[in-house]
Amino acid sequence: DYADRKNNRKPVVPIHPELDEPLREILGETYGLVIYQEQVMAIAQKVAGFSLASADLLRRAMGKKKKKELEQQYASFSAGMIERGFSADAVKALWDTLLPFCDYGFNKSHGAGYAVVSYWTAYLKANYPAEYMAALLTSVRDDKDKSAIYLAECRRMGIKVLPPCVNSSDAQFTPTGTDIRFGLTAIRNVGSNVVTSVVATRSVKGEFTDFGDFLRKVDAVVCNKRTIEALIKGGAFDSLGHPRRGLINVFEPAVDAVLDTKRAEAIGQFDLFGSLGAESPADDVFAVRVPPGEWDKKVLLQFEREMLGLYVSDHPLFGLEHILGAAADMSIAAVHAESAEEPQSVTLTGILSSVKRRVTKAGAPWASVVLEDLEGSIEVMFFPTSYAQVALTIAEDAIVAIKGRTDAREDTVKIIGSDVILLDTSLGPRGPVVVTMAPVRCTPPMVDRLRDVLATHPGTTEVHLRLVNGDREHLLQLGAGYRVTPSAGLMGDLKALLGPSSVSA
């Protein structure tokens, strides 16, 4: 609304006719909208007679969203306005305008600073998408939940995030044309000294042609079994043409032999052969024969996730978005973003990436599981009563829908689980996403918001708009520009906008 009012696309409408003149000086520069915290305080002083200290307490109460505090503040606010001749309708209109402010409001200096940073980041994302997203992924490399969200955003933008590679990766995420290459330091058990050595060796001696050539060229510090195993499982040798399973079968004896050879070379044991022009015995050591045969996709992805903390080259949930979206009422990322203090009933979908069965002090079994979708992960706890109902259903790699309630009493949001449903992943796409609403709700602002939601989840699935008015209904097929990916995030956004029974897929 701010941009529309500023550019004369929408009129400047007062919060309430009675408040037009009293608030004109305070809200004039922001076109009748409450934007800054200072405005909230000034309004409370002007129309409710609050002191500066009392107005600051109101600002803080709104920021904390404490229900009891807000009720107390409303009583004083309402009484102050009524005492100054404002009607109950004006009081309600103003309070209903101020209350949502706490979800976005900053003080003026912060607002200006964040606006500049927002412009910078928007410019970079629009004009240098691969470079910007690579820097963003590097900045959250230790936060797997945020990394998953940004990887999902890369997929939405059409940016490929390529697995780590000994020939192409640097230490951090780097742009490669229109793609992004995973950094080597993101691999578990691969230290910064190893990465520095690999990158330096590659720049001096050239790219590695095969696994044996890699062992020949790198320093002994890189030839650590734990490190080599991590590089294999993380896919860093894929570009050399070797199957990961084959490398796992031969790397240990190869590393042992190479280390012995490198130690011998270090003391000059093979100098005689070189001076005589003869082939060194060390040459055979670097001719590593890698047997054919690869793990199946499930095992490949399990190891990839173990080493990288994320699924990168593929994901077990790819192609199942329509199933996950139909069963969920919001995405995991949305749960983390809301962080509501009051418990909220939710249904989430995804894959169980971890299952830990435990026992209480009283000897009752319970479980803690990690549910992961395409945008993030969350811990779900099944305490003894609910665990007894779901014990046989929860297992690692199961694709499920979990019902429960949010718990935000600690720093991180968790779910207290009540039920688990195994999802039928054999179902193909069931057709278009159908959005149901009453014709009276099809106002220009609502249509704009619906358009924004659909644009945020682009894909190939058609969207139908079902207009229901009593016994009459009319079905509209939206154009190709509004096709979507029927993910849990889309379903959650649509249900939040139009109601829980407004969408089906």
Beta strands, then each sheet from edge to edge (+ up, - down):
strand 1: 161-162
strand 2: 174-176
strand 3: 179-181
strand 4: 345-359
strand 5: 365-372
strand 6: 377-382
strand 7: 399-407
strand 8: 414-422
strand 9: 433-437
strand 10: 458-461
strand 11: 463-469
strand 12: 472-477
strand 13: 484-484
strand 14: 503-504
sheet 1: 1+ 3+ 2-
sheet 2: 4+ 5- 6+ 8+ 7- 4+
sheet 3: 12+ 11- 9- 14+
sheet 4: 10+ 13-
end
